[in-house]
Amino acid sequence: VTVVESGGGLVKPGASLRLSCVTLGDIASIGAMGWERQAPGKQREFVARITSGGTTTYGDSVKGRFTISRNSAKNTIYLEMNSLKPEDTAVYFCNVGSYSGNFYYALGWGQGTQVTVSS
């Protein structure tokens, strides 16, 4: 599968930003799509995921501020990010995957889009 992110940029603290991720290819095997992020010098962090059934999960650091949604007809997911903080600065990676039981495994990753929150 091919995964392409867009929508990153430079914003001030408190601002909002929306990321998009479209996937192409063997979408029949996709059970979920989601976002992770990696800040300089830090480990990759789970941000959010949405299943094919519409169930959403969020990382603790973004709960209440970020919202993941999808447009199934366009094979696209979105990450609406509100009340952005400098600590949200990172490269955001979209992934698509499936489940084996309760275990989620990625089928493909995008190249990432940079989000910078700075005054």
Disulfide bonds with the S-S distance in Angstrom:
Cys21-Cys94 1.95
